[in-house]
Amino acid sequence: MDSLVVQTALGLVLVFGALSAVVSVLTESVARFMGLRGEYLLRGIRSLVDGGGHFKLGLRDLVRRTSLGPSPKQHEPAEPLVTQLMMQPIVSRTADKGSLPANAGNARLSGAARRRLPSYLASRSFARALLDLLVPNSSGDTTFAQVKAAIVGWPDSNPLKKPLLALLVEAEGDITKFRQSVEQWYDDQMDRVSGWYKRHVRWISLGVAAVLVVLFNVNAIGITRSLYTDEALRETVVSQAASSANCSDKDAGDCLSDLREEIQKVRASGFPIGWGTVSACTLPDASCNWLDQRGLTDPDQGTGQDIQTLLLVLAGWALMVLATVPGARFWFDALSRLGSLRSSGPKPRK
């Protein structure tokens, strides 16, 4: 019984990992097409240097075809520092074709403009751009006194003045230490930005997973039932799962390419994935509607059983969608641990 349960779990985890890998690749493609990484980088820098501007990116913004002009609110600066900082050569040249869209960080951009934004900015580049913004000096010999004088000269309403003054005190007159403090300050902010980005992208992943699950009829409950009752299918899937456990050391894209052949072999063995007419409806005297033919209802049962069958299918789909939340790395690590448990066998009795 222990071996049967472990083998069934191996097959199920293999499906979870394969679906999560597909969802990860497609989600990254969608996010890249929408320019979300660059957009969230701008949000993070603006909230860091201007103390606000965390506007929501709604559906209308995601499908926007033309960029809007600046429209600052009453409490927001008309000319935020984020735009000036992004236009520094060390930053702007990291954009697509070395050209940033106009009003970057101060306007709602179209999808095409967001795709031109840099998706990553190193802390060293940020600190260098900030120093160049504080004290324009092409020779690169900016002194601590110059930086301090520039910051002290700002009005108290500038949201960047107070945190930079605190970093100046910690630097104790050392410009190198001040630059390192700015880099650490930026890295801490980017950690929070990564959290914003992951929460947003998670909804895209769930949407992609829902489409794939329904499109290919990937039902967790149906798969579990087939694995548990069909020994030949279970052995085939377990053997493929054992050879796929090494995906934990690979990227999702590489792992996905390796899994394609494995999944094709599993599907050829009768794995219950995809749409097709159920065997009961292929008989000459069968009277089945469309739902019966697709296995969404049971032609041999009454209305109450039909509803129960449909609810089980919906529950199986929902489980598959939720299984993509931990990510492919989690499932392939679990696959490796389950494979070790199966190979070592049950603990011997004393």
C-alpha positions as CSV (number, residue, x, y, z in Angstrom):
1,M,0.0,0.0,0.0
2,D,2.8,2.4,0.9
3,S,4.5,1.8,-2.5
4,L,1.2,2.3,-4.3
5,V,0.6,5.6,-2.6
6,V,4.1,6.8,-3.2
7,Q,3.9,5.8,-6.9
8,T,0.6,7.6,-7.3
9,A,2.1,10.7,-5.7
10,L,5.1,10.5,-8.0
11,G,2.9,10.6,-11.1
12,L,0.8,13.4,-9.7
13,V,3.8,15.5,-8.8
14,L,5.2,15.0,-12.2
15,V,2.1,16.5,-13.8
16,F,2.1,19.4,-11.3
17,G,5.8,20.1,-12.1
18,A,5.3,19.9,-15.9
19,L,2.2,22.2,-15.8
20,S,4.1,24.7,-13.5
21,A,7.0,24.7,-15.9
22,V,4.7,25.5,-18.9
23,V,2.9,28.2,-16.9
24,S,6.3,29.8,-15.8
25,V,7.5,30.0,-19.4
26,L,4.2,31.5,-20.7
27,T,3.9,33.9,-17.7
28,E,7.4,35.3,-18.3
29,S,6.5,35.7,-22.0
30,V,3.3,37.6,-21.1
31,A,5.1,39.8,-18.6
32,R,7.9,40.6,-21.1
33,F,5.3,41.5,-23.7
34,M,3.5,43.8,-21.3
35,G,6.8,45.3,-20.1
36,L,6.0,44.6,-16.5
37,R,9.5,44.4,-15.2
38,G,10.4,47.8,-16.5
39,E,7.2,49.2,-15.2
40,Y,7.8,47.9,-11.7
41,L,11.4,49.1,-11.8
42,L,10.1,52.6,-12.4
43,R,7.5,52.3,-9.7
44,G,10.1,51.2,-7.2
45,I,12.6,54.0,-8.0
46,R,9.9,56.6,-8.0
47,S,8.6,55.5,-4.5
48,L,12.3,55.6,-3.4
49,V,13.3,59.0,-4.6
50,D,10.0,60.9,-4.8
51,G,8.1,59.2,-2.0
52,G,5.0,58.2,-3.9
53,G,3.6,57.5,-7.4
54,H,2.6,54.0,-6.6
55,F,-0.3,54.1,-9.2
56,K,-2.1,51.0,-10.0
57,L,-1.6,49.3,-13.4
58,G,-5.2,48.4,-14.4
59,L,-6.4,46.4,-17.4
60,R,-6.8,49.6,-19.4
61,D,-3.2,50.4,-18.8
62,L,-2.1,46.9,-19.8
63,V,-3.8,47.2,-23.2
64,R,-3.0,51.0,-23.7
65,R,-1.8,51.6,-27.3
66,T,-0.7,55.3,-26.8
67,S,1.2,56.8,-23.9
68,L,-0.3,59.6,-21.9
69,G,1.3,62.8,-20.8
70,P,2.3,63.6,-17.2
71,S,-0.7,64.1,-14.9
72,P,0.6,64.5,-11.3
73,K,-1.8,64.6,-8.4
74,Q,-1.9,67.4,-5.9
75,H,0.6,65.8,-3.5
76,E,3.0,64.6,-6.3
77,P,5.9,66.6,-7.8
78,A,5.4,68.0,-11.3
79,E,8.9,67.1,-12.3
80,P,9.8,63.9,-10.3
81,L,13.4,63.0,-9.7
82,V,12.8,59.5,-11.1
83,T,12.5,60.9,-14.6
84,Q,15.7,62.9,-14.2
85,L,17.5,60.0,-12.8
86,M,16.4,57.6,-15.5
87,M,17.6,60.1,-18.1
88,Q,21.2,59.9,-16.8
89,P,23.4,58.3,-19.5
90,I,24.5,55.4,-17.3
91,V,20.8,54.4,-16.9
92,S,19.2,55.5,-20.2
93,R,21.7,53.5,-22.3
94,T,20.4,50.3,-20.7
95,A,17.0,50.8,-22.3
96,D,16.1,49.1,-25.6
97,K,18.1,50.7,-28.4
98,G,19.6,53.0,-25.8
99,S,16.5,55.3,-25.8
100,L,14.0,55.7,-23.0
101,P,10.4,56.7,-23.7
102,A,9.5,60.3,-22.8
103,N,8.3,61.0,-19.2
104,A,9.5,57.6,-18.0
105,G,8.2,57.2,-14.4
106,N,5.9,60.3,-14.7
107,A,3.2,59.1,-17.1
108,R,1.2,56.0,-18.0
109,L,3.0,54.4,-20.9
110,S,1.8,52.2,-23.7
111,G,2.8,48.6,-24.0
112,A,5.3,49.4,-26.7
113,A,6.9,52.1,-24.5
114,R,7.1,49.8,-21.5
115,R,8.9,47.2,-23.5
116,R,11.7,49.8,-24.2
117,L,12.3,50.3,-20.5
118,P,15.3,48.6,-18.8
119,S,14.1,45.6,-16.8
120,Y,17.0,45.7,-14.3
121,L,19.2,48.4,-12.8
122,A,22.2,47.5,-10.7
123,S,22.7,49.2,-7.4
124,R,26.1,50.5,-8.5
125,S,24.5,52.2,-11.5
126,F,21.8,53.7,-9.4
127,A,24.2,55.1,-6.9
128,R,26.4,56.5,-9.7
129,A,23.3,58.1,-11.5
130,L,22.2,59.6,-8.2
131,L,25.6,61.2,-7.5
132,D,25.7,62.5,-11.1
133,L,22.2,64.0,-10.5
134,L,23.3,65.6,-7.2
135,V,26.6,67.0,-8.4
136,P,27.0,67.0,-12.2
137,N,30.7,66.2,-12.7
138,S,32.0,64.6,-15.8
139,S,35.4,64.1,-14.4
140,G,34.1,61.7,-11.8
141,D,35.9,63.2,-8.8
142,T,32.9,64.2,-6.8
143,T,33.7,64.9,-3.2
144,F,31.7,64.3,0.0
145,A,31.5,68.0,0.7
146,Q,29.9,68.7,-2.7
147,V,27.3,66.0,-2.2
148,K,26.5,67.2,1.3
149,A,26.2,70.8,0.1
150,A,23.8,69.7,-2.7
151,I,21.6,67.7,-0.3
152,V,21.5,70.4,2.4
153,G,20.5,72.9,-0.3
154,W,17.3,71.1,-1.1
155,P,14.1,72.3,0.4
156,D,12.7,70.4,3.4
157,S,9.7,69.3,1.3
158,N,11.9,67.2,-0.9
159,P,11.2,63.5,0.2
160,L,14.7,62.5,-0.7
161,K,16.4,64.9,1.6
162,K,15.8,63.3,4.9
163,P,16.9,59.7,4.0
164,L,20.0,61.0,2.2
165,L,21.0,63.2,5.2
166,A,20.7,60.1,7.4
167,L,23.1,58.2,5.0
168,L,25.5,61.1,5.1
169,V,25.7,60.9,8.9
170,E,26.4,57.2,8.7
171,A,29.1,57.7,6.0
172,E,31.2,59.9,8.4
173,G,32.7,62.0,5.6
174,D,33.6,59.1,3.4
175,I,32.2,59.3,-0.1
176,T,32.9,55.6,-0.8
177,K,31.0,54.6,2.3
178,F,28.1,57.0,1.3
179,R,28.0,55.4,-2.1
180,Q,27.8,51.9,-0.6
181,S,25.0,53.0,1.8
182,V,23.0,54.3,-1.2
183,E,23.5,50.9,-3.0
184,Q,22.3,49.0,0.1
185,W,19.3,51.4,0.4
186,Y,18.5,50.7,-3.2
187,D,18.8,46.9,-2.9
188,D,16.5,46.9,0.1
189,Q,13.9,48.8,-2.0
190,M,14.3,46.4,-4.9
191,D,13.5,43.5,-2.6
192,R,10.1,45.1,-1.8
193,V,9.6,45.8,-5.5
194,S,10.2,42.1,-6.3
195,G,7.4,41.3,-3.8
196,W,5.0,43.7,-5.7
197,Y,6.0,42.2,-9.0
198,K,5.5,38.6,-7.8
199,R,2.1,39.4,-6.4
200,H,1.0,41.0,-9.7
201,V,2.5,38.3,-11.9
202,R,0.9,35.5,-9.8
203,W,-2.5,36.6,-11.1
204,I,-1.2,36.3,-14.6
205,S,0.1,32.8,-13.8
206,L,-3.2,31.7,-12.4
207,G,-5.0,33.0,-15.5
208,V,-2.5,31.2,-17.8
209,A,-2.9,28.0,-15.7
210,A,-6.7,28.2,-15.9
211,V,-6.6,28.5,-19.6
212,L,-4.2,25.6,-20.0
213,V,-6.1,23.3,-17.6
214,V,-9.4,23.8,-19.3
215,L,-7.9,23.7,-22.8
216,F,-6.1,20.4,-22.2
217,N,-8.6,19.0,-19.6
218,V,-5.9,18.4,-16.9
219,N,-8.0,17.1,-14.0
220,A,-6.1,16.3,-10.8
221,I,-8.8,14.1,-9.4
222,G,-9.2,12.1,-12.7
223,I,-5.4,11.7,-13.0
224,T,-5.1,10.5,-9.4
225,R,-7.9,8.0,-9.9
226,S,-6.3,6.6,-13.1
227,L,-2.8,6.4,-11.5
228,Y,-4.2,4.6,-8.5
229,T,-6.3,2.0,-10.4
230,D,-4.2,1.4,-13.5
231,E,-1.0,-0.4,-12.7
232,A,0.5,-0.4,-16.2
233,L,-0.1,3.4,-16.5
234,R,1.3,4.0,-13.1
235,E,4.5,2.1,-13.8
236,T,5.0,4.0,-17.0
237,V,4.4,7.4,-15.4
238,V,6.7,6.5,-12.4
239,S,9.5,5.6,-14.7
240,Q,9.2,8.9,-16.5
241,A,9.0,10.7,-13.2
242,A,12.3,9.1,-12.1
243,S,14.1,10.4,-15.2
244,S,12.6,13.9,-14.8
245,A,13.5,14.4,-11.2
246,N,16.8,16.1,-12.2
247,C,14.8,19.1,-13.4
248,S,15.3,20.7,-9.9
249,D,18.7,21.9,-11.1
250,K,17.5,23.4,-14.3
251,D,15.7,26.6,-15.4
252,A,12.0,26.2,-16.1
253,G,12.6,26.7,-19.9
254,D,15.3,24.0,-20.1
255,C,13.2,21.7,-17.9
256,L,10.2,22.2,-20.1
257,S,12.0,21.3,-23.3
258,D,13.3,18.1,-21.7
259,L,9.8,17.2,-20.4
260,R,8.1,17.4,-23.8
261,E,9.3,14.0,-25.0
262,E,8.5,12.5,-21.5
263,I,5.0,13.8,-21.5
264,Q,4.4,12.5,-25.1
265,K,5.4,9.0,-24.0
266,V,3.1,9.2,-21.0
267,R,0.2,10.4,-23.1
268,A,0.7,7.6,-25.5
269,S,0.3,5.2,-22.6
270,G,-3.3,6.4,-22.0
271,F,-2.7,9.2,-19.6
272,P,-6.0,11.0,-19.0
273,I,-5.1,14.4,-20.4
274,G,-6.9,16.1,-23.2
275,W,-10.5,16.0,-24.6
276,G,-12.1,13.0,-26.2
277,T,-15.2,11.0,-26.2
278,V,-15.6,8.7,-23.2
279,S,-15.8,5.0,-23.9
280,A,-19.4,4.7,-22.6
281,C,-20.6,7.1,-25.3
282,T,-18.9,5.3,-28.2
283,L,-21.3,2.4,-28.0
284,P,-23.9,2.1,-30.8
285,D,-26.9,2.4,-28.5
286,A,-25.5,5.1,-26.2
287,S,-27.5,8.2,-25.7
288,C,-25.1,11.0,-24.7
289,N,-25.2,14.7,-24.9
290,W,-22.2,16.9,-25.3
291,L,-21.4,17.0,-21.6
292,D,-21.7,13.3,-21.3
293,Q,-19.3,12.8,-24.3
294,R,-16.7,15.0,-22.7
295,G,-16.9,13.3,-19.3
296,L,-18.3,16.3,-17.6
297,T,-21.5,14.4,-16.6
298,D,-22.3,10.7,-16.2
299,P,-24.7,9.3,-18.8
300,D,-25.6,6.3,-16.6
301,Q,-26.6,8.4,-13.6
302,G,-29.4,10.7,-12.7
303,T,-29.4,14.5,-12.5
304,G,-28.0,14.6,-9.0
305,Q,-25.1,12.4,-9.9
306,D,-24.5,14.6,-13.0
307,I,-24.1,17.6,-10.8
308,Q,-21.7,15.7,-8.5
309,T,-19.6,14.5,-11.5
310,L,-19.5,18.1,-12.8
311,L,-18.4,19.5,-9.4
312,L,-15.7,16.8,-9.2
313,V,-14.4,17.9,-12.6
314,L,-14.4,21.6,-11.6
315,A,-12.6,20.7,-8.3
316,G,-10.0,18.7,-10.2
317,W,-9.4,21.7,-12.5
318,A,-9.2,24.1,-9.5
319,L,-6.6,21.8,-7.8
320,M,-4.5,21.8,-11.0
321,V,-4.6,25.6,-11.2
322,L,-3.7,26.0,-7.5
323,A,-0.9,23.5,-7.9
324,T,1.0,26.0,-10.1
325,V,1.3,28.6,-7.3
326,P,4.4,27.0,-5.6
327,G,6.2,26.9,-8.9
328,A,8.0,24.2,-10.9
329,R,11.1,24.3,-8.7
330,F,9.1,23.2,-5.7
331,W,7.4,20.3,-7.5
332,F,10.6,18.9,-9.0
333,D,12.3,19.1,-5.6
334,A,9.4,17.2,-4.2
335,L,9.7,14.7,-7.1
336,S,13.3,14.1,-6.2
337,R,12.5,13.5,-2.5
338,L,9.6,11.1,-3.4
339,G,11.9,9.3,-5.8
340,S,14.5,8.8,-3.0
341,L,11.7,7.6,-0.7
342,R,10.5,5.1,-3.2
343,S,14.0,3.8,-4.0
344,S,14.9,3.4,-0.3
345,G,11.7,1.5,0.4
346,P,9.8,1.3,3.6
347,K,11.6,1.4,7.0
348,P,12.5,-2.2,8.1
349,R,10.9,-3.5,11.3
350,K,13.0,-3.9,14.4
